[in-house]
Amino acid sequence: MSLYTILVVDDSPMIVDVFVTMLERGGYRPITAFSGEECLEALNATPPDLVLLDIMMEPMDGWETLERIKTDPATRDIPVLMLTAKPLTPEEANEYGSYIEDYILKPTTHHQLYEAIEHVLARRHSIAADEGHHHHHH
């Protein structure tokens, strides 16, 4: 089975390391970016199967990065899980909920991380398998 490529985006190298280790242990192929700009470059260079995107980044935060990903036809189909230290506010959920698959609270356990990723990837596969029947638009 081919490995899923997961792009981890966080401006803290320590946190990126933690996720890379967890992903490798889970049998994923992690690639990394340490800023919103690097994230967008990485998406064009090596489109991943999924993006783990941290919200609290400087200067371009996760929400701005997310908007750039989702307004570009080349990258908007890549699923994104937001990494956050606190639950989303209702405003954030309203504004960006349609762009993201889910969010992961940091710190996270291996199990929570793998479950969230598998949930998204499994759903993508079932959507791909159903292509003929129905497209769902956001």
Backbone as JSON Lines, residues from 0, in Angstrom:
{"i":0,"aa":"M","n":[0.85,-1.2,0.0],"ca":[0.0,0.0,0.0],"c":[0.88,1.24,0.0]}
{"i":1,"aa":"S","n":[0.47,2.23,-0.76],"ca":[1.33,3.42,-0.82],"c":[1.15,4.23,0.46]}
{"i":2,"aa":"L","n":[2.21,4.88,0.85],"ca":[2.16,5.7,2.05],"c":[1.43,7.0,1.76]}
{"i":3,"aa":"Y","n":[0.66,7.43,2.72],"ca":[0.05,8.75,2.6],"c":[1.08,9.8,2.96]}
{"i":4,"aa":"T","n":[1.14,10.86,2.17],"ca":[2.03,11.97,2.47],"c":[1.25,13.01,3.26]}
{"i":5,"aa":"I","n":[1.77,13.38,4.41],"ca":[1.11,14.35,5.27],"c":[2.03,15.55,5.46]}
{"i":6,"aa":"L","n":[1.53,16.73,5.1],"ca":[2.33,17.95,5.29],"c":[2.01,18.54,6.67]}
{"i":7,"aa":"V","n":[3.05,18.69,7.49],"ca":[2.9,19.28,8.82],"c":[3.4,20.72,8.77]}
{"i":8,"aa":"V","n":[2.53,21.66,9.15],"ca":[2.9,23.08,9.09],"c":[2.77,23.7,10.48]}
{"i":9,"aa":"D","n":[3.89,24.11,11.04],"ca":[3.88,24.75,12.35],"c":[5.15,25.57,12.46]}
{"i":10,"aa":"D","n":[5.07,26.75,13.05],"ca":[6.29,27.56,13.12],"c":[7.15,27.18,14.32]}
{"i":11,"aa":"S","n":[6.72,26.17,15.08],"ca":[7.57,25.66,16.16],"c":[8.21,24.35,15.73]}
{"i":12,"aa":"P","n":[9.54,24.36,15.49],"ca":[10.22,23.13,15.05],"c":[10.02,21.99,16.04]}
{"i":13,"aa":"M","n":[9.9,22.31,17.32],"ca":[9.68,21.25,18.32],"c":[8.36,20.52,18.06]}
{"i":14,"aa":"I","n":[7.32,21.29,17.79],"ca":[6.02,20.68,17.55],"c":[6.03,19.9,16.24]}
{"i":15,"aa":"V","n":[6.67,20.46,15.23],"ca":[6.78,19.75,13.96],"c":[7.46,18.39,14.18]}
{"i":16,"aa":"D","n":[8.54,18.4,14.97],"ca":[9.25,17.15,15.28],"c":[8.34,16.12,15.92]}
{"i":17,"aa":"V","n":[7.54,16.56,16.88],"ca":[6.64,15.65,17.58],"c":[5.68,15.0,16.58]}
{"i":18,"aa":"F","n":[5.1,15.82,15.7],"ca":[4.15,15.28,14.73],"c":[4.84,14.38,13.71]}
{"i":19,"aa":"V","n":[6.04,14.76,13.28],"ca":[6.78,13.94,12.31],"c":[7.03,12.55,12.91]}
{"i":20,"aa":"T","n":[7.46,12.53,14.16],"ca":[7.73,11.25,14.84],"c":[6.46,10.41,14.91]}
{"i":21,"aa":"M","n":[5.36,11.04,15.31],"ca":[4.1,10.31,15.43],"c":[3.65,9.78,14.07]}
{"i":22,"aa":"L","n":[3.79,10.62,13.05],"ca":[3.34,10.22,11.72],"c":[4.19,9.07,11.18]}
{"i":23,"aa":"E","n":[5.51,9.17,11.39],"ca":[6.39,8.09,10.9],"c":[6.02,6.79,11.59]}
{"i":24,"aa":"R","n":[5.76,6.89,12.88],"ca":[5.41,5.69,13.65],"c":[4.08,5.12,13.17]}
{"i":25,"aa":"G","n":[3.22,6.0,12.68],"ca":[1.91,5.55,12.19],"c":[1.96,5.06,10.75]}
{"i":26,"aa":"G","n":[3.15,5.1,10.14],"ca":[3.28,4.61,8.77],"c":[2.95,5.64,7.7]}
{"i":27,"aa":"Y","n":[3.0,6.92,8.08],"ca":[2.77,7.98,7.1],"c":[4.1,8.56,6.66]}
{"i":28,"aa":"R","n":[4.06,9.31,5.57],"ca":[5.27,9.96,5.09],"c":[5.13,11.46,5.34]}
{"i":29,"aa":"P","n":[5.76,11.96,6.41],"ca":[5.59,13.38,6.7],"c":[6.52,14.26,5.88]}
{"i":30,"aa":"I","n":[5.98,15.4,5.44],"ca":[6.83,16.46,4.93],"c":[6.52,17.69,5.78]}
{"i":31,"aa":"T","n":[7.43,18.64,5.83],"ca":[7.26,19.72,6.8],"c":[7.37,21.1,6.17]}
{"i":32,"aa":"A","n":[6.73,22.05,6.83],"ca":[6.87,23.46,6.47],"c":[6.77,24.24,7.78]}
{"i":33,"aa":"F","n":[7.53,25.32,7.87],"ca":[7.6,26.06,9.12],"c":[6.95,27.43,9.05]}
{"i":34,"aa":"S","n":[6.19,27.67,7.96],"ca":[5.47,28.93,7.85],"c":[4.38,28.75,6.8]}
{"i":35,"aa":"G","n":[3.46,29.71,6.76],"ca":[2.41,29.66,5.76],"c":[2.98,29.69,4.36]}
{"i":36,"aa":"E","n":[3.99,30.54,4.16],"ca":[4.62,30.64,2.84],"c":[5.23,29.3,2.42]}
{"i":37,"aa":"E","n":[5.97,28.68,3.37],"ca":[6.6,27.39,3.06],"c":[5.54,26.34,2.76]}
{"i":38,"aa":"C","n":[4.44,26.43,3.48],"ca":[3.34,25.49,3.28],"c":[2.85,25.57,1.83]}
{"i":39,"aa":"L","n":[2.62,26.78,1.35],"ca":[2.1,26.95,-0.01],"c":[3.12,26.47,-1.04]}
{"i":40,"aa":"E","n":[4.4,26.71,-0.77],"ca":[5.44,26.23,-1.68],"c":[5.46,24.71,-1.71]}
{"i":41,"aa":"A","n":[5.37,24.11,-0.52],"ca":[5.42,22.64,-0.42],"c":[4.22,22.02,-1.14]}
{"i":42,"aa":"L","n":[3.06,22.66,-1.04],"ca":[1.86,22.11,-1.68],"c":[2.04,22.05,-3.18]}
{"i":43,"aa":"N","n":[2.73,23.05,-3.73],"ca":[2.94,23.05,-5.17],"c":[4.03,22.08,-5.58]}
{"i":44,"aa":"A","n":[5.04,21.94,-4.73],"ca":[6.16,21.05,-5.05],"c":[5.77,19.58,-4.9]}
{"i":45,"aa":"T","n":[5.15,19.25,-3.77],"ca":[4.77,17.86,-3.45],"c":[3.37,17.85,-2.89]}
{"i":46,"aa":"P","n":[2.35,17.8,-3.72],"ca":[1.0,17.84,-3.15],"c":[0.77,16.65,-2.22]}
{"i":47,"aa":"P","n":[0.47,16.92,-0.94],"ca":[0.28,15.83,0.01],"c":[-1.16,15.31,-0.04]}
{"i":48,"aa":"D","n":[-1.41,14.22,0.7],"ca":[-2.76,13.69,0.79],"c":[-3.58,14.47,1.83]}
{"i":49,"aa":"L","n":[-2.86,15.12,2.74],"ca":[-3.52,15.8,3.84],"c":[-2.56,16.84,4.42]}
{"i":50,"aa":"V","n":[-3.12,17.93,4.92],"ca":[-2.3,18.96,5.56],"c":[-2.7,19.08,7.03]}
{"i":51,"aa":"L","n":[-1.7,19.08,7.91],"ca":[-1.91,19.42,9.33],"c":[-1.4,20.84,9.47]}
{"i":52,"aa":"L","n":[-2.3,21.78,9.71],"ca":[-1.94,23.19,9.65],"c":[-2.17,23.88,10.99]}
{"i":53,"aa":"D","n":[-1.12,24.45,11.53],"ca":[-1.24,25.13,12.81],"c":[-1.9,26.49,12.64]}
{"i":54,"aa":"I","n":[-2.76,26.86,13.58],"ca":[-3.45,28.15,13.48],"c":[-2.54,29.31,13.9]}
{"i":55,"aa":"M","n":[-1.85,29.15,15.04],"ca":[-1.09,30.25,15.59],"c":[0.3,30.34,14.98]}
{"i":56,"aa":"M","n":[0.4,31.01,13.84],"ca":[1.72,31.19,13.23],"c":[1.9,32.66,12.89]}
{"i":57,"aa":"E","n":[3.14,33.08,12.8],"ca":[3.48,34.43,12.38],"c":[4.35,34.33,11.13]}
{"i":58,"aa":"P","n":[4.35,35.27,10.24],"ca":[3.41,36.39,10.15],"c":[2.09,35.96,9.52]}
{"i":59,"aa":"M","n":[2.11,34.91,8.7],"ca":[0.87,34.48,8.04],"c":[0.28,33.37,8.89]}
{"i":60,"aa":"D","n":[-0.87,33.64,9.51],"ca":[-1.39,32.61,10.41],"c":[-2.09,31.49,9.64]}
{"i":61,"aa":"G","n":[-2.51,30.5,10.39],"ca":[-3.1,29.32,9.76],"c":[-4.36,29.62,8.96]}
{"i":62,"aa":"W","n":[-5.16,30.57,9.46],"ca":[-6.4,30.87,8.74],"c":[-6.11,31.52,7.4]}
{"i":63,"aa":"E","n":[-5.14,32.41,7.41],"ca":[-4.78,33.07,6.15],"c":[-4.2,32.04,5.18]}
{"i":64,"aa":"T","n":[-3.35,31.18,5.72],"ca":[-2.75,30.11,4.89],"c":[-3.86,29.24,4.31]}
{"i":65,"aa":"L","n":[-4.82,28.89,5.17],"ca":[-5.94,28.05,4.75],"c":[-6.7,28.7,3.6]}
{"i":66,"aa":"E","n":[-6.96,29.99,3.72],"ca":[-7.69,30.68,2.66],"c":[-6.93,30.63,1.35]}
{"i":67,"aa":"R","n":[-5.6,30.78,1.45],"ca":[-4.78,30.74,0.24],"c":[-4.84,29.34,-0.39]}
{"i":68,"aa":"I","n":[-4.83,28.3,0.46],"ca":[-4.9,26.92,-0.05],"c":[-6.24,26.71,-0.74]}
{"i":69,"aa":"K","n":[-7.31,27.16,-0.09],"ca":[-8.66,26.84,-0.56],"c":[-9.16,27.75,-1.67]}
{"i":70,"aa":"T","n":[-8.47,28.86,-1.94],"ca":[-8.91,29.71,-3.05],"c":[-8.08,29.44,-4.29]}
{"i":71,"aa":"D","n":[-7.1,28.54,-4.17],"ca":[-6.28,28.17,-5.33],"c":[-6.8,26.84,-5.87]}
{"i":72,"aa":"P","n":[-7.29,26.83,-7.11],"ca":[-7.85,25.59,-7.67],"c":[-6.87,24.42,-7.62]}
{"i":73,"aa":"A","n":[-5.57,24.71,-7.67],"ca":[-4.58,23.63,-7.68],"c":[-4.51,22.91,-6.34]}
{"i":74,"aa":"T","n":[-4.85,23.6,-5.26],"ca":[-4.65,23.0,-3.94],"c":[-5.94,22.86,-3.14]}
{"i":75,"aa":"R","n":[-7.05,23.38,-3.65],"ca":[-8.22,23.44,-2.77],"c":[-8.83,22.09,-2.44]}
{"i":76,"aa":"D","n":[-8.48,21.04,-3.21],"ca":[-9.06,19.73,-2.91],"c":[-8.29,18.96,-1.85]}
{"i":77,"aa":"I","n":[-7.16,19.5,-1.42],"ca":[-6.37,18.8,-0.41],"c":[-7.02,19.01,0.96]}
{"i":78,"aa":"P","n":[-7.33,17.92,1.67],"ca":[-7.99,18.11,2.97],"c":[-7.05,18.7,4.01]}
{"i":79,"aa":"V","n":[-7.6,19.54,4.87],"ca":[-6.81,20.22,5.9],"c":[-7.38,19.94,7.28]}
{"i":80,"aa":"L","n":[-6.49,19.54,8.19],"ca":[-6.84,19.44,9.61],"c":[-6.09,20.56,10.31]}
{"i":81,"aa":"M","n":[-6.79,21.41,11.04],"ca":[-6.12,22.49,11.76],"c":[-5.56,21.97,13.08]}
{"i":82,"aa":"L","n":[-4.38,22.46,13.43],"ca":[-3.78,22.14,14.73],"c":[-3.99,23.35,15.62]}
{"i":83,"aa":"T","n":[-4.52,23.14,16.79],"ca":[-4.79,24.28,17.65],"c":[-4.67,23.9,19.12]}
{"i":84,"aa":"A","n":[-4.24,24.86,19.92],"ca":[-4.1,24.61,21.34],"c":[-5.43,24.8,22.07]}
{"i":85,"aa":"K","n":[-6.4,25.42,21.38],"ca":[-7.7,25.61,22.03],"c":[-8.82,25.38,21.03]}
{"i":86,"aa":"P","n":[-10.0,24.97,21.51],"ca":[-11.11,24.72,20.58],"c":[-11.41,25.97,19.75]}
{"i":87,"aa":"L","n":[-11.94,25.75,18.56],"ca":[-12.28,26.87,17.69],"c":[-13.38,27.71,18.32]}
{"i":88,"aa":"T","n":[-13.31,29.0,18.11],"ca":[-14.4,29.88,18.54],"c":[-15.56,29.7,17.55]}
{"i":89,"aa":"P","n":[-16.79,30.03,17.98],"ca":[-17.92,29.92,17.05],"c":[-17.68,30.76,15.79]}
{"i":90,"aa":"E","n":[-17.02,31.91,15.94],"ca":[-16.75,32.76,14.77],"c":[-15.83,32.04,13.8]}
{"i":91,"aa":"E","n":[-14.76,31.44,14.35],"ca":[-13.83,30.71,13.48],"c":[-14.54,29.55,12.8]}
{"i":92,"aa":"A","n":[-15.32,28.83,13.58],"ca":[-16.03,27.67,13.02],"c":[-16.97,28.1,11.9]}
{"i":93,"aa":"N","n":[-17.65,29.23,12.11],"ca":[-18.57,29.73,11.08],"c":[-17.83,30.16,9.84]}
{"i":94,"aa":"E","n":[-16.73,30.89,10.06],"ca":[-16.04,31.47,8.93],"c":[-15.28,30.43,8.12]}
{"i":95,"aa":"Y","n":[-14.64,29.49,8.83],"ca":[-13.72,28.58,8.13],"c":[-14.17,27.12,8.11]}
{"i":96,"aa":"G","n":[-15.28,26.84,8.78],"ca":[-15.71,25.44,8.93],"c":[-15.84,24.69,7.62]}
{"i":97,"aa":"S","n":[-16.26,25.4,6.57],"ca":[-16.47,24.7,5.3],"c":[-15.14,24.37,4.63]}
{"i":98,"aa":"Y","n":[-14.08,25.05,5.04],"ca":[-12.76,24.83,4.42],"c":[-12.0,23.67,5.03]}
{"i":99,"aa":"I","n":[-12.31,23.35,6.28],"ca":[-11.48,22.35,6.96],"c":[-12.25,21.06,7.19]}
{"i":100,"aa":"E","n":[-11.5,19.97,7.31],"ca":[-12.14,18.69,7.56],"c":[-12.44,18.55,9.04]}
{"i":101,"aa":"D","n":[-11.52,19.09,9.85],"ca":[-11.61,18.89,11.29],"c":[-10.48,19.66,11.93]}
{"i":102,"aa":"Y","n":[-10.42,19.63,13.25],"ca":[-9.23,20.2,13.88],"c":[-8.75,19.28,14.98]}
{"i":103,"aa":"I","n":[-7.48,19.4,15.3],"ca":[-6.84,18.54,16.29],"c":[-6.3,19.44,17.39]}
{"i":104,"aa":"L","n":[-6.64,19.1,18.62],"ca":[-6.14,19.88,19.75],"c":[-4.73,19.42,20.11]}
{"i":105,"aa":"K","n":[-3.84,20.38,20.26],"ca":[-2.49,20.05,20.73],"c":[-2.49,20.21,22.24]}
{"i":106,"aa":"P","n":[-1.77,19.42,22.99],"ca":[-1.07,18.21,22.51],"c":[-2.09,17.1,22.22]}
{"i":107,"aa":"T","n":[-1.73,16.23,21.3],"ca":[-2.63,15.16,20.91],"c":[-1.95,13.82,21.15]}
{"i":108,"aa":"T","n":[-2.74,12.76,21.23],"ca":[-2.16,11.42,21.36],"c":[-2.02,10.83,19.96]}
{"i":109,"aa":"H","n":[-1.2,9.8,19.85],"ca":[-1.07,9.09,18.57],"c":[-2.45,8.69,18.07]}
{"i":110,"aa":"H","n":[-3.23,8.12,18.98],"ca":[-4.52,7.58,18.55],"c":[-5.44,8.65,18.0]}
{"i":111,"aa":"Q","n":[-5.5,9.78,18.68],"ca":[-6.37,10.86,18.2],"c":[-5.91,11.33,16.84]}
{"i":112,"aa":"L","n":[-4.6,11.44,16.69],"ca":[-4.05,11.93,15.43],"c":[-4.36,10.95,14.3]}
{"i":113,"aa":"Y","n":[-4.05,9.67,14.51],"ca":[-4.27,8.68,13.45],"c":[-5.76,8.58,13.12]}
{"i":114,"aa":"E","n":[-6.59,8.64,14.16],"ca":[-8.02,8.52,13.93],"c":[-8.54,9.65,13.06]}
{"i":115,"aa":"A","n":[-8.11,10.86,13.4],"ca":[-8.56,12.03,12.64],"c":[-8.11,11.92,11.19]}
{"i":116,"aa":"I","n":[-6.84,11.52,10.99],"ca":[-6.3,11.41,9.64],"c":[-7.03,10.32,8.86]}
{"i":117,"aa":"E","n":[-7.18,9.15,9.49],"ca":[-7.82,8.02,8.8],"c":[-9.25,8.34,8.45]}
{"i":118,"aa":"H","n":[-9.92,9.06,9.35],"ca":[-11.31,9.43,9.12],"c":[-11.41,10.27,7.84]}
{"i":119,"aa":"V","n":[-10.53,11.24,7.73],"ca":[-10.55,12.13,6.57],"c":[-10.17,11.36,5.3]}
{"i":120,"aa":"L","n":[-9.1,10.56,5.38],"ca":[-8.64,9.87,4.18],"c":[-9.64,8.81,3.74]}
{"i":121,"aa":"A","n":[-10.27,8.15,4.69],"ca":[-11.26,7.12,4.34],"c":[-12.45,7.79,3.65]}
{"i":122,"aa":"R","n":[-12.82,8.96,4.17],"ca":[-13.96,9.66,3.59],"c":[-13.62,10.12,2.18]}
{"i":123,"aa":"R","n":[-12.37,10.58,2.0],"ca":[-11.95,11.01,0.66],"c":[-12.06,9.85,-0.31]}
{"i":124,"aa":"H","n":[-11.66,8.65,0.14],"ca":[-11.7,7.5,-0.75],"c":[-13.13,7.15,-1.1]}
{"i":125,"aa":"S","n":[-14.03,7.24,-0.12],"ca":[-15.4,6.89,-0.44],"c":[-15.98,7.94,-1.38]}
{"i":126,"aa":"I","n":[-15.56,9.19,-1.24],"ca":[-16.03,10.22,-2.16],"c":[-15.49,9.92,-3.56]}
{"i":127,"aa":"A","n":[-14.2,9.59,-3.64],"ca":[-13.59,9.3,-4.94],"c":[-14.3,8.11,-5.58]}
{"i":128,"aa":"A","n":[-14.65,7.12,-4.77],"ca":[-15.31,5.92,-5.28],"c":[-16.71,6.25,-5.8]}
{"i":129,"aa":"D","n":[-17.33,7.26,-5.2],"ca":[-18.7,7.62,-5.59],"c":[-18.76,8.63,-6.71]}
{"i":130,"aa":"E","n":[-17.62,9.02,-7.24],"ca":[-17.59,10.13,-8.21],"c":[-18.8,10.11,-9.15]}
{"i":131,"aa":"G","n":[-19.1,8.95,-9.69],"ca":[-20.18,8.87,-10.66],"c":[-21.53,9.3,-10.11]}
{"i":132,"aa":"H","n":[-21.78,9.02,-8.85],"ca":[-23.13,9.23,-8.32],"c":[-23.41,10.68,-7.95]}
{"i":133,"aa":"H","n":[-22.64,11.23,-7.09],"ca":[-22.96,12.59,-6.67],"c":[-21.71,13.34,-6.25]}
{"i":134,"aa":"H","n":[-21.68,14.59,-6.59],"ca":[-20.62,15.46,-6.13],"c":[-21.21,16.24,-5.0]}
{"i":135,"aa":"H","n":[-20.46,16.46,-3.92],"ca":[-21.06,17.36,-2.96],"c":[-20.28,18.65,-2.96]}
{"i":136,"aa":"H","n":[-21.01,19.72,-3.07],"ca":[-20.4,21.04,-3.13],"c":[-20.51,21.7,-1.79]}
{"i":137,"aa":"H","n":[-19.49,22.47,-1.43],"ca":[-19.59,23.21,-0.18],"c":[-20.35,24.5,-0.44]}
